[in-house]
């Protein structure tokens, strides 16, 4: 259920902190398998995008380094220090993004990245696209 949820409700309900969900509008769909994500065009080989969708990414799958395909600058709102790990609350445009990391943060604005292999997609009815 955690790694393979059938819908957004389950994806957000299972896990703490909950999965990040970002709405992808039709304007961000370049063609049937390419999306414009945060000023980058990313191709997903096994998907056919036609209508608005939702992107899901787990907080622990977001990295504070830029070694992954999808990179974006975020503004840090709050860092919750839980000892060996931190929960970082940030914003991308109007979307809140929660990041789980063991790294220390001192800046108010950082670049994060995540792999396209860690993304889950959901349709406009909030059901999983496989």
C-alpha positions in Angstrom: 0.0 0.0 0.0 2.8 2.4 0.9 4.9 1.8 -2.3 2.0 1.1 -4.7 -1.2 3.0 -3.7 -4.3 2.8 -5.9 -5.4 6.4 -5.3 -4.4 9.7 -3.8 -6.4 9.1 -0.6 -4.4 6.0 0.2 -1.1 7.7 -0.9 -1.6 10.6 1.5 -3.1 8.5 4.3 -0.3 5.9 4.5 3.0 7.4 5.6 4.2 10.2 7.8 4.7 12.8 6.6 2.2 12.3 3.8 3.0 12.0 0.1 3.5 15.3 -1.8 0.8 15.8 -4.4 1.2 18.4 -7.2 -1.4 19.1 -9.8 -0.2 19.0 -13.4 -2.4 21.1 -15.8 -3.1 20.3 -19.4 -0.8 23.2 -20.4 2.1 21.4 -18.8 1.6 18.3 -21.0 4.0 18.7 -24.0 2.9 15.5 -25.7 1.6 12.1 -24.7 4.7 11.1 -22.6 6.4 14.4 -21.9 5.7 16.9 -19.1 7.0 20.4 -18.4 8.0 20.2 -14.7 9.5 23.2 -13.0 11.0 24.6 -16.3 12.3 21.2 -17.5 10.8 18.9 -20.0 10.8 15.3 -18.7 9.9 12.3 -20.7 8.2 9.3 -19.1 8.5 6.2 -21.4 5.6 4.1 -20.1 2.9 6.7 -19.8 0.3 8.4 -22.0 -0.8 11.8 -20.7 -3.9 13.3 -22.2 -5.7 15.3 -19.4 -4.8 17.0 -16.1 -3.0 14.6 -13.7 -1.5 14.6 -10.3 2.2 13.9 -9.5 3.0 12.2 -6.2 6.4 12.0 -4.6 7.3 10.7 -1.1 9.1 13.2 1.2 12.1 10.8 1.6 12.5 10.5 -2.2 13.4 14.2 -2.5 17.1 15.0 -2.3 18.9 18.1 -1.1 21.5 17.6 -3.8 21.1 18.0 -7.5 22.0 14.6 -8.7 18.6 13.6 -10.0 16.8 14.5 -13.3 14.2 16.8 -11.9 15.6 19.9 -10.1 13.8 22.9 -8.7 14.4 25.8 -6.3 12.3 25.9 -3.2 11.7 28.4 -0.4 12.1 26.9 3.1 9.2 27.8 5.4 10.1 25.6 8.4 12.6 22.9 9.5 11.3 20.5 12.1 14.3 18.9 13.8 13.5 15.3 14.9 17.1 14.4 16.0 18.6 12.2 13.3 16.2 13.5 10.7 14.5 16.7 9.7 11.1 17.4 8.2 11.5 20.4 5.9 8.4 22.3 4.9 8.9 24.3 1.7 7.0 25.8 -1.3 7.1 25.4 -5.0 4.8 28.1 -6.5 1.6 27.5 -4.6 2.4 23.9 -3.7 3.7 22.9 -0.3 6.5 20.3 -0.5 7.5 18.3 2.5 11.1 16.8 2.5 12.5 14.3 4.9 16.3 14.4 5.2 19.1 13.9 7.6 21.1 16.9 6.2 21.3 20.2 7.9 19.7 23.3 6.3 20.8 26.8 7.0 19.6 28.6 3.9 16.1 30.0 3.3 16.1 28.9 -0.4 17.7 25.7 -1.7 17.7 23.5 -4.8 16.1 20.1 -4.5 15.9 17.2 -6.9 14.1 13.9 -7.3 14.2 11.0 -9.7 11.5 10.4 -12.3 11.5 6.8 -11.2 10.2 7.7 -7.8 7.2 9.6 -9.1 3.6 8.2 -9.0 0.9 9.6 -11.3 -2.8 9.9 -10.6 -5.6 10.8 -13.1 -8.1 13.7 -12.7 -10.3 11.3 -10.6 -7.4 10.8 -8.3 -6.9 7.1 -9.2 -3.5 5.7 -10.0 -2.2 5.7 -13.5 0.0 2.6 -14.1 
